[in-house]
């Protein structure tokens, strides 16, 4: 109950509308991007992208990178900036357990990015699927099995975004650097994206990868909460 109230207070305090707008813009970009990739692949005869599987998978990875960066920016704004400099005194003046305040911030960012990642992927795939059934660009066959498989991958990527961005945030927290957080998130995304592409179609590997990233994110979050709980105002 306390955590929920803290999350509500955070929503009132921050400008969440800015990040909602960023998500809407990201969705529009993804819609255009899926058509761009499909059309260029046919014109340039790019064999790797002349099938729906690779096109959908590539767009999903791009969306993961976008939301990892957005999540890194949010963590930088809500945690790194607020637990440094003069703002530290204000944060520690709250008559609430420090760990609960931190977890409220993490829960807010994680919940938002998970929902936004999934929501942003739906319009591009739905619109593209409808137009391909009417006037196809790609010389391939769409199947329900493929769409379900891609949706499952999107869920995995949406959850993975949280672990990646929390790890990136922790590294950025050490340096007290927003740019370090964003660059780290981007690099980790590239590594995880390659792993997802390599394990696509293998449910055991996908689930294993997700569990490792999630566990790492949880461990890092717990370690950071202990660190903040022991911090002293300089």
Secondary structure, 3 states (H helix, E strand, C coil): CHHHHHHHHHHHHCCHHHHHHHHHHHHHHHHHHHHHHHHHHHHCCCHHHCCHHHHHHHHHHHHHHHHHHHHHHHHHHHHHCCCCCCHHHHHHCCCCCHHHHHHHHHHHHHHHHHHHHHHHHHHHHHHHHHHHHHCCCCCCCCCHHHHHHHHHHHHHHHHHHHHHHHHHHHHHHHHCCHHHHHHHHHHHHHHHHHHHHHHCCCHHHHHHHHHHHHHHHHHHHHHHHHHHHHCCCC
